[in-house]
Amino acid sequence: MKIAMANDHAGTAMKNEIKKYLLENGYEVEDFGTYDEESCDLSDFVYPAALSVAKGECDRGIFCDGVGYGSALIANKINGCYAAVCQDPLCATLARQHTDSNILCLGAKIIGTLISMEIVKTWLNTDPLMDEKYRRRVQKVCDINDKCCVPISELK
């Protein structure tokens, strides 16, 4: 599985810890930056990373910023991106089981490295529920996405 990673200055340390874990466990990682803790604009890194997920160049994304919501707001503007902010393993389980999220957003100012690692492990190893009611609900979100978001092929 290939994981797109992105972060801002607040999420650099957390991203690096998660990236190390991913590489040690056989995941392929494409790191879109940033690579230091100098103040930067989150969208400069999350946008290209989210595009790589939407285009299928990466299977999933893990984005780290101060709170997590900035990354999710950016990613969820892109057709085919389904980003969830998770602050504990239960949220990660539900984000995969009930919504089939393909991007995990974490807030480095909200949670520490230890809990973030448990969230990542849970999110990566949880499959979506396949019962008809869950598939129907996920499909409705996909239909809204397709109706309201510009197709990736039309982006300039």
Secondary structure as the mmCIF struct_conf table of DSSP 4:
data_model
#
loop_
_struct_conf.conf_type_id
_struct_conf.id
_struct_conf.beg_label_comp_id
_struct_conf.beg_label_asym_id
_struct_conf.beg_label_seq_id
_struct_conf.end_label_comp_id
_struct_conf.end_label_asym_id
_struct_conf.end_label_seq_id
STRN STRN1 LYS A 2 ASN A 7
HELX_RH_3T_P HELX_RH_3T_P1 HIS A 9 GLY A 11
HELX_RH_AL_P HELX_RH_AL_P1 THR A 12 GLU A 24
TURN_TY1_P TURN_TY1_P1 ASN A 25 GLY A 26
STRN STRN2 GLU A 28 ASP A 31
BEND BEND1 ASP A 36 GLU A 38
TURN_TY1_P TURN_TY1_P2 LEU A 42 LEU A 42
HELX_RH_AL_P HELX_RH_AL_P2 SER A 43 ALA A 54
TURN_TY1_P TURN_TY1_P3 LYS A 55 GLY A 56
BEND BEND2 GLU A 57 ASP A 59
STRN STRN3 ARG A 60 ASP A 65
BEND BEND3 GLY A 66 GLY A 68
HELX_RH_AL_P HELX_RH_AL_P3 TYR A 69 ALA A 75
TURN_TY1_P TURN_TY1_P4 ASN A 76 LYS A 77
BEND BEND4 ILE A 78 ILE A 78
TURN_TY1_P TURN_TY1_P5 ASN A 79 GLY A 80
STRN STRN4 ALA A 83 VAL A 85
BEND BEND5 GLN A 87 ASP A 88
HELX_RH_AL_P HELX_RH_AL_P4 PRO A 89 GLN A 97
TURN_TY1_P TURN_TY1_P6 HIS A 98 THR A 99
BEND BEND6 ASN A 102 ASN A 102
STRN STRN5 ILE A 103 GLY A 107
TURN_TY1_P TURN_TY1_P7 ALA A 108 ILE A 110
BEND BEND7 ILE A 111 ILE A 111
HELX_RH_AL_P HELX_RH_AL_P5 THR A 113 LEU A 124
TURN_TY1_P TURN_TY1_P8 ASN A 125 ASN A 125
HELX_LH_PP_P HELX_LH_PP_P1 ASP A 127 LEU A 129
BEND BEND8 ASP A 131 ASP A 131
HELX_RH_AL_P HELX_RH_AL_P6 GLU A 132 CYS A 148
BEND BEND9 CYS A 149 CYS A 149
HELX_RH_3T_P HELX_RH_3T_P2 ILE A 152 GLU A 154
#
